[in-house]
């Protein structure tokens, strides 16, 4: 008779799966957001005009969001992309507060926190990328 023991996943494995789940979530959020900007949906055009960024700003941010969404699936780039998303969301929070967005600030703040968790979890890959670029 053999005894079987249930093996529990290690913390490292659980963290790895959790980070990938958050990365997929961020990629979906940013790809969806980029689509509206890159297709110049009326609501996005009006919003960017109201912020004073115009359609050029809308297209630039949409392209950056799409690039970042793709980078969420490239392990070497994930940490850097998540860090850039944190910076983008800080800007979004400040801009939302500046134009009187009130409760709407919760959306970029929440997405920014998720991006910060991914950036922190993938910080080693960011360090390796920076070291590789310095060579």
KERODO-435948 format. One record per residue: z negated, x negated, y of N, C-alpha, C, CB in turn; residue in three letters; residue number from 0. Coordinates in nm, 3 decimals, always signed. Each point is the difference from the previous one (the first is absolute). Glycine has a CB too. Layout:
BEGIN
+---------+---------+---------+---------+---------+----------+---------+---------+---------+---------+---------+----------+------+------+
|    n_up |  n_east | n_north |   ca_up | ca_east | ca_north |    c_up |  c_east | c_north |   cb_up | cb_east | cb_north | resn | resi |
+---------+---------+---------+---------+---------+----------+---------+---------+---------+---------+---------+----------+------+------+
|       Z |       X |       Y |       Z |       X |        Y |       Z |       X |       Y |       Z |       X |        Y |  ALA |  NUM |
...
+---------+---------+---------+---------+---------+----------+---------+---------+---------+---------+---------+----------+------+------+
END
This chain:
BEGIN
+---------+---------+---------+---------+---------+----------+---------+---------+---------+---------+---------+----------+------+------+
|    n_up |  n_east | n_north |   ca_up | ca_east | ca_north |    c_up |  c_east | c_north |   cb_up | cb_east | cb_north | resn | resi |
+---------+---------+---------+---------+---------+----------+---------+---------+---------+---------+---------+----------+------+------+
|  +0.000 |  -0.084 |  -0.116 |  +0.000 |  +0.084 |   +0.116 |  +0.000 |  -0.090 |  +0.124 |  -0.121 |  +0.186 |   -0.125 |  UNK |    0 |
|  +0.208 |  -0.157 |  +0.217 |  +0.006 |  -0.080 |   +0.121 |  -0.046 |  +0.082 |  +0.118 |  +0.189 |  -0.136 |   -0.094 |  UNK |    1 |
|  -0.257 |  +0.071 |  +0.179 |  -0.047 |  +0.068 |   +0.121 |  +0.104 |  -0.019 |  +0.110 |  -0.244 |  -0.036 |   -0.064 |  UNK |    2 |
|  +0.268 |  +0.141 |  +0.136 |  +0.093 |  -0.011 |   +0.112 |  -0.080 |  +0.011 |  +0.129 |  +0.191 |  +0.099 |   -0.136 |  UNK |    3 |
|  -0.154 |  -0.181 |  +0.227 |  -0.066 |  +0.007 |   +0.129 |  +0.103 |  +0.036 |  +0.105 |  -0.172 |  -0.170 |   -0.069 |  UNK |    4 |
|  +0.132 |  +0.257 |  +0.153 |  +0.090 |  +0.040 |   +0.108 |  +0.001 |  -0.113 |  +0.103 |  -0.045 |  +0.249 |   -0.038 |  UNK |    5 |
|  +0.164 |  -0.292 |  +0.071 |  +0.010 |  -0.104 |   +0.102 |  +0.023 |  +0.065 |  +0.135 |  +0.090 |  -0.167 |   -0.168 |  UNK |    6 |
|  -0.164 |  +0.119 |  +0.263 |  +0.015 |  +0.052 |   +0.135 |  +0.085 |  -0.097 |  +0.080 |  -0.224 |  +0.119 |   -0.012 |  UNK |    7 |
|  +0.308 |  -0.065 |  +0.098 |  +0.081 |  -0.091 |   +0.081 |  -0.087 |  -0.085 |  +0.092 |  +0.189 |  +0.165 |   -0.010 |  UNK |    8 |
|  -0.145 |  -0.286 |  +0.033 |  -0.076 |  -0.087 |   +0.089 |  +0.017 |  +0.047 |  +0.144 |  +0.028 |  -0.194 |   -0.158 |  UNK |    9 |
|  -0.119 |  +0.150 |  +0.241 |  +0.007 |  +0.037 |   +0.141 |  +0.131 |  -0.046 |  +0.061 |  -0.249 |  -0.012 |   +0.017 |  UNK |   10 |
|  +0.294 |  -0.108 |  -0.056 |  +0.127 |  -0.052 |   +0.051 |  +0.116 |  +0.091 |  -0.033 |  -0.090 |  -0.229 |   -0.021 |  UNK |   11 |
|  +0.094 |  +0.280 |  -0.100 |  +0.109 |  +0.089 |   -0.041 |  -0.007 |  +0.132 |  +0.076 |  +0.001 |  -0.106 |   -0.228 |  UNK |   12 |
|  -0.120 |  +0.160 |  +0.243 |  -0.017 |  +0.126 |   +0.073 |  +0.043 |  -0.019 |  +0.146 |  -0.191 |  +0.067 |   -0.153 |  UNK |   13 |
|  +0.151 |  -0.178 |  +0.213 |  +0.039 |  -0.027 |   +0.139 |  +0.151 |  -0.015 |  +0.011 |  -0.221 |  -0.112 |   +0.041 |  UNK |   14 |
|  +0.281 |  +0.044 |  -0.138 |  +0.146 |  -0.019 |   +0.000 |  +0.073 |  +0.135 |  -0.005 |  -0.030 |  -0.223 |   -0.115 |  UNK |   15 |
|  -0.014 |  +0.310 |  +0.027 |  +0.062 |  +0.133 |   -0.012 |  -0.025 |  +0.081 |  +0.127 |  -0.031 |  -0.005 |   -0.251 |  UNK |   16 |
|  -0.089 |  -0.003 |  +0.305 |  -0.031 |  +0.074 |   +0.123 |  +0.086 |  -0.049 |  +0.116 |  -0.236 |  +0.034 |   -0.080 |  UNK |   17 |
|  +0.254 |  -0.166 |  +0.091 |  +0.084 |  -0.054 |   +0.107 |  +0.145 |  +0.045 |  -0.015 |  -0.152 |  -0.197 |   +0.017 |  UNK |   18 |
|  +0.203 |  +0.193 |  -0.140 |  +0.138 |  +0.046 |   -0.021 |  +0.014 |  +0.148 |  +0.035 |  +0.030 |  -0.172 |   -0.181 |  UNK |   19 |
|  -0.131 |  +0.251 |  +0.149 |  +0.004 |  +0.143 |   +0.035 |  +0.005 |  +0.017 |  +0.151 |  -0.129 |  +0.056 |   -0.210 |  UNK |   20 |
|  +0.046 |  -0.131 |  +0.282 |  +0.001 |  +0.008 |   +0.146 |  +0.132 |  -0.051 |  +0.057 |  -0.249 |  -0.029 |   +0.001 |  UNK |   21 |
|  +0.306 |  -0.075 |  -0.062 |  +0.128 |  -0.053 |   +0.045 |  +0.111 |  +0.105 |  -0.013 |  -0.074 |  -0.231 |   -0.065 |  UNK |   22 |
|  +0.077 |  +0.300 |  -0.047 |  +0.100 |  +0.106 |   -0.021 |  -0.021 |  +0.111 |  +0.103 |  +0.013 |  -0.054 |   -0.247 |  UNK |   23 |
|  -0.137 |  +0.090 |  +0.271 |  -0.031 |  +0.103 |   +0.100 |  +0.047 |  -0.043 |  +0.139 |  -0.199 |  +0.072 |   -0.136 |  UNK |   24 |
|  +0.168 |  -0.196 |  +0.175 |  +0.045 |  -0.050 |   +0.131 |  +0.152 |  -0.005 |  +0.008 |  -0.210 |  -0.135 |   +0.017 |  UNK |   25 |
|  +0.274 |  +0.091 |  -0.123 |  +0.146 |  -0.007 |   +0.000 |  +0.059 |  +0.139 |  +0.021 |  -0.006 |  -0.199 |   -0.153 |  UNK |   26 |
|  -0.052 |  +0.299 |  +0.087 |  +0.051 |  +0.137 |   +0.016 |  -0.022 |  +0.051 |  +0.142 |  -0.047 |  +0.043 |   -0.243 |  UNK |   27 |
|  -0.071 |  -0.067 |  +0.298 |  -0.030 |  +0.045 |   +0.137 |  +0.096 |  -0.064 |  +0.099 |  -0.241 |  +0.030 |   -0.062 |  UNK |   28 |
|  +0.259 |  -0.161 |  +0.051 |  +0.085 |  -0.069 |   +0.097 |  +0.148 |  +0.027 |  -0.022 |  -0.173 |  -0.176 |   +0.015 |  UNK |   29 |
|  +0.217 |  +0.193 |  -0.138 |  +0.141 |  +0.033 |   -0.024 |  +0.031 |  +0.139 |  +0.057 |  +0.002 |  -0.143 |   -0.210 |  UNK |   30 |
|  -0.093 |  +0.236 |  +0.188 |  +0.018 |  +0.135 |   +0.054 |  +0.002 |  -0.003 |  +0.153 |  -0.113 |  +0.097 |   -0.202 |  UNK |   31 |
|  +0.021 |  -0.172 |  +0.259 |  -0.007 |  -0.012 |   +0.145 |  +0.126 |  -0.068 |  +0.056 |  -0.250 |  -0.012 |   -0.015 |  UNK |   32 |
|  +0.297 |  -0.091 |  -0.052 |  +0.120 |  -0.072 |   +0.044 |  +0.123 |  +0.090 |  -0.005 |  -0.100 |  -0.214 |   -0.081 |  UNK |   33 |
|  +0.108 |  +0.298 |  -0.020 |  +0.116 |  +0.088 |   -0.015 |  +0.017 |  +0.088 |  +0.124 |  -0.033 |  +0.000 |   -0.249 |  UNK |   34 |
|  -0.076 |  +0.059 |  +0.296 |  +0.007 |  +0.085 |   +0.119 |  +0.044 |  -0.074 |  +0.124 |  -0.177 |  +0.138 |   -0.099 |  UNK |   35 |
|  +0.136 |  -0.262 |  +0.109 |  +0.038 |  -0.081 |   +0.117 |  +0.145 |  -0.046 |  -0.011 |  -0.238 |  -0.075 |   +0.025 |  UNK |   36 |
|  +0.277 |  +0.027 |  -0.141 |  +0.135 |  -0.056 |   -0.017 |  +0.109 |  +0.107 |  -0.001 |  -0.102 |  -0.186 |   -0.127 |  UNK |   37 |
|  +0.064 |  +0.311 |  +0.098 |  +0.097 |  +0.110 |   +0.006 |  -0.009 |  +0.075 |  +0.133 |  -0.014 |  +0.022 |   -0.248 |  UNK |   38 |
|  -0.068 |  -0.074 |  +0.338 |  -0.015 |  +0.056 |   +0.135 |  -0.031 |  +0.149 |  +0.000 |  +0.157 |  -0.174 |   +0.081 |  UNK |   39 |
|  -0.256 |  +0.213 |  -0.162 |  -0.044 |  +0.140 |   +0.001 |  -0.049 |  +0.034 |  +0.141 |  -0.063 |  -0.009 |   -0.247 |  UNK |   40 |
|  +0.091 |  +0.129 |  +0.289 |  -0.029 |  +0.043 |   +0.138 |  -0.146 |  -0.022 |  +0.038 |  +0.180 |  +0.169 |   -0.022 |  UNK |   41 |
|  -0.272 |  -0.140 |  -0.069 |  -0.143 |  -0.017 |   +0.029 |  -0.033 |  -0.147 |  +0.027 |  -0.052 |  +0.201 |   -0.145 |  UNK |   42 |
|  +0.111 |  -0.291 |  +0.067 |  -0.024 |  -0.142 |   +0.021 |  +0.059 |  -0.048 |  +0.132 |  -0.001 |  -0.034 |   -0.247 |  UNK |   43 |
|  +0.123 |  +0.077 |  +0.276 |  +0.065 |  -0.040 |   +0.126 |  -0.085 |  +0.045 |  +0.118 |  +0.228 |  +0.016 |   -0.108 |  UNK |   44 |
|  -0.272 |  +0.109 |  +0.106 |  -0.083 |  +0.054 |   +0.109 |  -0.131 |  -0.077 |  +0.012 |  +0.103 |  +0.226 |   -0.034 |  UNK |   45 |
|  -0.165 |  -0.257 |  -0.079 |  -0.126 |  -0.073 |   +0.002 |  +0.013 |  -0.140 |  +0.058 |  -0.069 |  +0.131 |   -0.197 |  UNK |   46 |
|  +0.174 |  -0.201 |  +0.156 |  +0.020 |  -0.136 |   +0.051 |  +0.041 |  -0.001 |  +0.146 |  +0.064 |  -0.071 |   -0.230 |  UNK |   47 |
|  +0.010 |  +0.173 |  +0.271 |  +0.034 |  +0.011 |   +0.143 |  -0.127 |  +0.026 |  +0.081 |  +0.230 |  +0.088 |   -0.058 |  UNK |   48 |
|  -0.318 |  -0.001 |  +0.007 |  -0.125 |  +0.031 |   +0.071 |  -0.090 |  -0.122 |  +0.011 |  +0.016 |  +0.235 |   -0.083 |  UNK |   49 |
|  -0.012 |  -0.323 |  -0.017 |  -0.081 |  -0.121 |   +0.003 |  +0.062 |  -0.110 |  +0.086 |  -0.083 |  +0.057 |   -0.227 |  UNK |   50 |
|  +0.207 |  -0.034 |  +0.267 |  +0.068 |  -0.100 |   +0.082 |  +0.067 |  -0.110 |  -0.080 |  -0.164 |  +0.050 |   +0.174 |  UNK |   51 |
|  +0.176 |  -0.032 |  -0.305 |  +0.061 |  -0.102 |   -0.085 |  +0.148 |  +0.025 |  -0.023 |  -0.220 |  -0.032 |   -0.110 |  UNK |   52 |
|  +0.265 |  +0.153 |  +0.134 |  +0.141 |  +0.034 |   -0.016 |  +0.049 |  -0.012 |  -0.143 |  +0.034 |  -0.077 |   +0.230 |  UNK |   53 |
|  +0.096 |  +0.099 |  -0.246 |  +0.056 |  -0.004 |   -0.135 |  +0.006 |  -0.142 |  -0.055 |  +0.134 |  +0.203 |   +0.055 |  UNK |   54 |
|  -0.122 |  -0.302 |  +0.032 |  +0.001 |  -0.139 |   -0.049 |  -0.132 |  -0.032 |  -0.068 |  +0.158 |  -0.067 |   +0.183 |  UNK |   55 |
|  -0.268 |  +0.102 |  -0.120 |  -0.131 |  -0.020 |   -0.060 |  -0.016 |  +0.076 |  -0.130 |  -0.093 |  -0.036 |   +0.227 |  UNK |   56 |
|  +0.148 |  +0.157 |  -0.229 |  -0.007 |  +0.082 |   -0.120 |  +0.073 |  -0.067 |  -0.116 |  -0.014 |  +0.206 |   +0.142 |  UNK |   57 |
|  +0.135 |  -0.256 |  -0.116 |  +0.078 |  -0.064 |   -0.106 |  -0.064 |  -0.131 |  -0.046 |  +0.206 |  +0.104 |   +0.095 |  UNK |   58 |
|  -0.261 |  -0.181 |  -0.002 |  -0.065 |  -0.126 |   -0.036 |  -0.122 |  +0.027 |  -0.089 |  +0.079 |  -0.106 |   +0.215 |  UNK |   59 |
|  -0.163 |  +0.200 |  -0.174 |  -0.118 |  +0.032 |   -0.079 |  +0.040 |  +0.059 |  -0.135 |  -0.132 |  +0.039 |   +0.211 |  UNK |   60 |
|  +0.234 |  +0.046 |  -0.213 |  +0.048 |  +0.056 |   -0.127 |  +0.049 |  -0.108 |  -0.094 |  +0.062 |  +0.207 |   +0.120 |  UNK |   61 |
|  +0.011 |  -0.305 |  -0.068 |  +0.050 |  -0.110 |   -0.083 |  -0.115 |  -0.085 |  -0.053 |  +0.214 |  -0.003 |   +0.132 |  UNK |   62 |
|  -0.313 |  -0.023 |  -0.047 |  -0.117 |  -0.077 |   -0.043 |  -0.079 |  +0.075 |  -0.107 |  -0.012 |  -0.107 |   +0.227 |  UNK |   63 |
|  -0.002 |  +0.237 |  -0.210 |  -0.070 |  +0.081 |   -0.100 |  +0.073 |  -0.003 |  -0.134 |  -0.089 |  +0.148 |   +0.182 |  UNK |   64 |
|  +0.221 |  -0.136 |  -0.178 |  +0.078 |  -0.003 |   -0.124 |  -0.010 |  -0.137 |  -0.067 |  +0.157 |  +0.171 |   +0.094 |  UNK |   65 |
|  -0.147 |  -0.278 |  -0.015 |  -0.013 |  -0.135 |   -0.056 |  -0.138 |  -0.019 |  -0.063 |  +0.162 |  -0.088 |   +0.172 |  UNK |   66 |
|  -0.265 |  +0.136 |  -0.105 |  -0.135 |  -0.010 |   -0.054 |  -0.019 |  +0.082 |  -0.125 |  -0.081 |  -0.039 |   +0.229 |  UNK |   67 |
|  +0.142 |  +0.157 |  -0.234 |  -0.009 |  +0.085 |   -0.120 |  +0.062 |  -0.072 |  -0.119 |  +0.008 |  +0.208 |   +0.142 |  UNK |   68 |
|  +0.105 |  -0.272 |  -0.120 |  +0.065 |  -0.076 |   -0.108 |  -0.087 |  -0.119 |  -0.040 |  +0.228 |  +0.071 |   +0.084 |  UNK |   69 |
|  -0.287 |  -0.139 |  +0.015 |  -0.083 |  -0.117 |   -0.026 |  -0.125 |  +0.033 |  -0.081 |  +0.084 |  -0.098 |   +0.212 |  UNK |   70 |
|  -0.127 |  +0.224 |  -0.212 |  -0.115 |  +0.039 |   -0.081 |  +0.026 |  -0.022 |  -0.149 |  -0.060 |  +0.169 |   +0.175 |  UNK |   71 |
|  +0.186 |  -0.180 |  -0.214 |  +0.035 |  -0.021 |   -0.140 |  +0.038 |  -0.144 |  -0.031 |  +0.076 |  +0.236 |   -0.007 |  UNK |   72 |
|  -0.087 |  -0.324 |  +0.106 |  +0.030 |  -0.142 |   -0.019 |  -0.132 |  -0.075 |  +0.009 |  +0.237 |  +0.021 |   +0.099 |  UNK |   73 |
|  -0.296 |  -0.059 |  -0.213 |  -0.134 |  -0.058 |   +0.000 |  -0.021 |  -0.113 |  +0.101 |  -0.011 |  +0.063 |   -0.237 |  UNK |   74 |
|  +0.109 |  -0.147 |  +0.257 |  -0.013 |  -0.111 |   +0.093 |  -0.014 |  +0.049 |  +0.145 |  +0.134 |  -0.143 |   -0.158 |  UNK |   75 |
|  -0.080 |  +0.260 |  +0.188 |  +0.002 |  +0.051 |   +0.138 |  -0.103 |  +0.109 |  +0.028 |  +0.239 |  -0.057 |   +0.003 |  UNK |   76 |
|  -0.302 |  +0.109 |  -0.106 |  -0.087 |  +0.116 |   +0.015 |  -0.114 |  -0.022 |  +0.100 |  +0.056 |  +0.060 |   -0.232 |  UNK |   77 |
|  -0.126 |  -0.171 |  +0.220 |  -0.112 |  -0.026 |   +0.090 |  +0.043 |  -0.010 |  +0.145 |  -0.114 |  -0.117 |   -0.186 |  UNK |   78 |
|  +0.224 |  +0.046 |  +0.209 |  +0.052 |  -0.013 |   +0.136 |  +0.045 |  +0.135 |  +0.055 |  +0.072 |  -0.235 |   -0.052 |  UNK |   79 |
|  -0.001 |  +0.312 |  -0.029 |  +0.046 |  +0.132 |   +0.044 |  -0.119 |  +0.091 |  +0.032 |  +0.208 |  -0.026 |   -0.140 |  UNK |   80 |
|  -0.310 |  +0.023 |  +0.056 |  -0.118 |  +0.083 |   +0.025 |  -0.070 |  -0.043 |  +0.129 |  -0.028 |  +0.036 |   -0.248 |  UNK |   81 |
|  +0.021 |  -0.167 |  +0.272 |  -0.059 |  -0.050 |   +0.123 |  +0.079 |  +0.048 |  +0.122 |  -0.086 |  -0.203 |   -0.124 |  UNK |   82 |
|  +0.217 |  +0.198 |  +0.113 |  +0.086 |  +0.050 |   +0.110 |  -0.019 |  +0.150 |  +0.020 |  +0.167 |  -0.180 |   -0.050 |  UNK |   83 |
|  -0.186 |  +0.254 |  -0.060 |  -0.026 |  +0.144 |   +0.013 |  -0.133 |  +0.025 |  +0.072 |  +0.131 |  +0.041 |   -0.212 |  UNK |   84 |
|  -0.231 |  -0.125 |  +0.186 |  -0.128 |  +0.015 |   +0.071 |  +0.024 |  -0.015 |  +0.150 |  -0.128 |  -0.090 |   -0.200 |  UNK |   85 |
|  +0.203 |  -0.013 |  +0.238 |  +0.031 |  -0.022 |   +0.143 |  +0.077 |  +0.119 |  +0.058 |  +0.004 |  -0.249 |   -0.039 |  UNK |   86 |
|  +0.093 |  +0.299 |  -0.037 |  +0.078 |  +0.115 |   +0.045 |  -0.089 |  +0.123 |  +0.020 |  +0.200 |  -0.091 |   -0.122 |  UNK |   87 |
|  -0.295 |  +0.112 |  +0.030 |  -0.087 |  +0.116 |   +0.010 |  -0.103 |  -0.015 |  +0.112 |  +0.031 |  +0.039 |   -0.244 |  UNK |   88 |
|  -0.072 |  -0.162 |  +0.274 |  -0.087 |  -0.021 |   +0.116 |  +0.075 |  +0.043 |  +0.126 |  -0.122 |  -0.192 |   -0.115 |  UNK |   89 |
|  +0.248 |  +0.150 |  +0.125 |  +0.083 |  +0.042 |   +0.113 |  +0.018 |  +0.150 |  +0.004 |  +0.118 |  -0.217 |   -0.012 |  UNK |   90 |
|  -0.100 |  +0.279 |  -0.104 |  +0.017 |  +0.146 |   -0.006 |  -0.127 |  +0.072 |  +0.044 |  +0.167 |  -0.029 |   -0.186 |  UNK |   91 |
|  -0.282 |  -0.022 |  +0.146 |  -0.127 |  +0.060 |   +0.041 |  -0.016 |  -0.010 |  +0.152 |  -0.104 |  -0.058 |   -0.224 |  UNK |   92 |
|  +0.128 |  -0.061 |  +0.279 |  -0.013 |  -0.020 |   +0.144 |  +0.096 |  +0.091 |  +0.076 |  -0.070 |  -0.238 |   -0.038 |  UNK |   93 |
|  +0.195 |  +0.243 |  -0.007 |  +0.099 |  +0.084 |   +0.067 |  -0.034 |  +0.148 |  -0.011 |  +0.173 |  -0.174 |   -0.048 |  UNK |   94 |
|  -0.221 |  +0.216 |  -0.069 |  -0.038 |  +0.140 |   -0.019 |  -0.115 |  +0.037 |  +0.094 |  +0.075 |  -0.011 |   -0.241 |  UNK |   95 |
|  -0.172 |  -0.078 |  +0.253 |  -0.111 |  +0.026 |   +0.092 |  +0.048 |  +0.001 |  +0.145 |  -0.158 |  -0.106 |   -0.163 |  UNK |   96 |
|  +0.251 |  +0.017 |  +0.196 |  +0.049 |  -0.011 |   +0.138 |  +0.076 |  +0.124 |  +0.045 |  +0.014 |  -0.245 |   -0.031 |  UNK |   97 |
|  +0.057 |  +0.309 |  -0.063 |  +0.077 |  +0.119 |   +0.038 |  -0.079 |  +0.128 |  -0.024 |  +0.211 |  -0.123 |   -0.052 |  UNK |   98 |
|  -0.339 |  +0.108 |  +0.019 |  -0.085 |  +0.117 |   -0.016 |  +0.018 |  +0.072 |  -0.132 |  +0.007 |  +0.024 |   +0.242 |  UNK |   99 |
|  +0.018 |  -0.099 |  -0.348 |  +0.023 |  +0.058 |   -0.132 |  -0.123 |  +0.058 |  -0.065 |  +0.180 |  -0.160 |   -0.024 |  UNK |  100 |
|  -0.298 |  +0.123 |  +0.072 |  -0.124 |  +0.056 |   -0.052 |  -0.018 |  -0.017 |  -0.149 |  +0.009 |  +0.160 |   +0.182 |  UNK |  101 |
|  -0.019 |  -0.048 |  -0.252 |  -0.025 |  -0.002 |   -0.144 |  +0.114 |  -0.062 |  -0.079 |  -0.140 |  +0.202 |   +0.030 |  UNK |  102 |
|  +0.260 |  -0.207 |  +0.029 |  +0.114 |  -0.060 |   -0.070 |  -0.020 |  -0.149 |  -0.028 |  +0.147 |  +0.168 |   +0.109 |  UNK |  103 |
|  -0.243 |  -0.229 |  -0.042 |  -0.028 |  -0.142 |   -0.020 |  -0.049 |  -0.027 |  -0.143 |  -0.055 |  -0.022 |   +0.245 |  UNK |  104 |
|  +0.004 |  +0.124 |  -0.312 |  -0.050 |  -0.017 |   -0.136 |  +0.109 |  -0.043 |  -0.098 |  -0.174 |  +0.172 |   +0.050 |  UNK |  105 |
|  +0.297 |  -0.129 |  -0.026 |  +0.109 |  -0.033 |   -0.093 |  +0.029 |  -0.150 |  +0.001 |  +0.098 |  +0.228 |   +0.035 |  UNK |  106 |
|  -0.062 |  -0.288 |  +0.080 |  +0.025 |  -0.144 |   -0.004 |  -0.125 |  -0.081 |  -0.034 |  +0.181 |  +0.035 |   +0.167 |  UNK |  107 |
|  -0.298 |  +0.014 |  -0.130 |  -0.123 |  -0.072 |   -0.032 |  -0.021 |  -0.005 |  -0.151 |  -0.100 |  +0.071 |   +0.220 |  UNK |  108 |
|  +0.121 |  +0.041 |  -0.287 |  -0.017 |  +0.006 |   -0.145 |  +0.103 |  -0.088 |  -0.071 |  -0.091 |  +0.232 |   +0.021 |  UNK |  109 |
|  +0.216 |  -0.222 |  +0.020 |  +0.105 |  -0.083 |   -0.060 |  -0.030 |  -0.147 |  +0.025 |  +0.171 |  +0.185 |   +0.031 |  UNK |  110 |
|  -0.222 |  -0.216 |  +0.087 |  -0.036 |  -0.138 |   +0.032 |  -0.111 |  -0.053 |  -0.089 |  +0.069 |  +0.043 |   +0.233 |  UNK |  111 |
|  -0.167 |  +0.040 |  -0.263 |  -0.109 |  -0.041 |   -0.089 |  +0.055 |  -0.028 |  -0.140 |  -0.165 |  +0.136 |   +0.135 |  UNK |  112 |
|  +0.252 |  -0.049 |  -0.185 |  +0.061 |  -0.022 |   -0.132 |  +0.080 |  -0.131 |  +0.001 |  +0.013 |  +0.250 |   -0.040 |  UNK |  113 |
|  +0.063 |  -0.273 |  +0.146 |  +0.077 |  -0.125 |   +0.011 |  -0.094 |  -0.120 |  +0.005 |  +0.184 |  +0.122 |   +0.121 |  UNK |  114 |
|  -0.297 |  -0.109 |  -0.054 |  -0.097 |  -0.110 |   +0.008 |  -0.059 |  -0.032 |  -0.137 |  -0.054 |  +0.068 |   +0.234 |  UNK |  115 |
|  +0.029 |  +0.035 |  -0.315 |  -0.050 |  -0.022 |   -0.136 |  +0.103 |  -0.079 |  -0.081 |  -0.136 |  +0.214 |   +0.012 |  UNK |  116 |
|  +0.263 |  -0.175 |  -0.002 |  +0.105 |  -0.072 |   -0.072 |  +0.013 |  -0.142 |  +0.054 |  +0.123 |  +0.217 |   -0.041 |  UNK |  117 |
|  -0.126 |  -0.234 |  +0.172 |  +0.011 |  -0.134 |   +0.059 |  -0.114 |  -0.090 |  -0.049 |  +0.112 |  +0.098 |   +0.203 |  UNK |  118 |
|  -0.232 |  -0.043 |  -0.209 |  -0.114 |  -0.077 |   -0.047 |  +0.015 |  -0.032 |  -0.149 |  -0.147 |  +0.109 |   +0.174 |  UNK |  119 |
|  +0.186 |  -0.011 |  -0.251 |  +0.016 |  -0.020 |   -0.144 |  +0.111 |  -0.098 |  -0.035 |  -0.085 |  +0.229 |   -0.032 |  UNK |  120 |
|  +0.185 |  -0.239 |  +0.116 |  +0.114 |  -0.090 |   -0.025 |  -0.003 |  -0.124 |  +0.090 |  +0.135 |  +0.199 |   -0.070 |  UNK |  121 |
|  -0.253 |  -0.230 |  +0.125 |  -0.010 |  -0.113 |   +0.093 |  +0.039 |  -0.134 |  -0.063 |  -0.179 |  +0.125 |   +0.117 |  UNK |  122 |
|  +0.156 |  -0.142 |  -0.247 |  +0.038 |  -0.126 |   -0.065 |  +0.151 |  -0.019 |  +0.002 |  -0.202 |  +0.015 |   -0.146 |  UNK |  123 |
|  +0.276 |  +0.094 |  +0.123 |  +0.147 |  -0.013 |   +0.004 |  +0.047 |  -0.031 |  +0.142 |  +0.020 |  +0.161 |   -0.193 |  UNK |  124 |
|  -0.090 |  -0.109 |  +0.292 |  +0.036 |  -0.030 |   +0.139 |  -0.026 |  -0.148 |  +0.030 |  -0.053 |  +0.237 |   +0.069 |  UNK |  125 |
|  -0.060 |  -0.288 |  -0.116 |  -0.031 |  -0.143 |   +0.019 |  +0.106 |  -0.088 |  -0.066 |  -0.245 |  +0.055 |   +0.009 |  UNK |  126 |
|  +0.283 |  -0.019 |  -0.131 |  +0.102 |  -0.079 |   -0.071 |  +0.133 |  +0.004 |  +0.075 |  -0.114 |  +0.048 |   -0.218 |  UNK |  127 |
|  +0.151 |  +0.068 |  +0.269 |  +0.125 |  +0.013 |   +0.074 |  -0.002 |  -0.085 |  +0.127 |  +0.029 |  +0.232 |   -0.091 |  UNK |  128 |
|  -0.138 |  -0.226 |  +0.165 |  -0.012 |  -0.080 |   +0.122 |  +0.004 |  -0.149 |  -0.033 |  -0.135 |  +0.184 |   +0.109 |  UNK |  129 |
|  +0.065 |  -0.225 |  -0.214 |  +0.001 |  -0.141 |   -0.041 |  +0.141 |  -0.044 |  -0.039 |  -0.238 |  +0.020 |   -0.077 |  UNK |  130 |
|  +0.308 |  +0.066 |  +0.007 |  +0.137 |  -0.032 |   -0.043 |  +0.093 |  -0.012 |  +0.121 |  -0.041 |  +0.119 |   -0.218 |  UNK |  131 |
|  +0.024 |  -0.035 |  +0.317 |  +0.084 |  -0.004 |   +0.119 |  -0.029 |  -0.123 |  +0.087 |  +0.010 |  +0.249 |   -0.004 |  UNK |  132 |
|  -0.131 |  -0.303 |  -0.006 |  -0.038 |  -0.117 |   +0.079 |  +0.057 |  -0.129 |  -0.057 |  -0.208 |  +0.118 |   +0.066 |  UNK |  133 |
|  +0.252 |  -0.116 |  -0.191 |  +0.053 |  -0.122 |   -0.063 |  +0.127 |  -0.044 |  +0.061 |  -0.107 |  +0.063 |   -0.207 |  UNK |  134 |
+---------+---------+---------+---------+---------+----------+---------+---------+---------+---------+---------+----------+------+------+
END
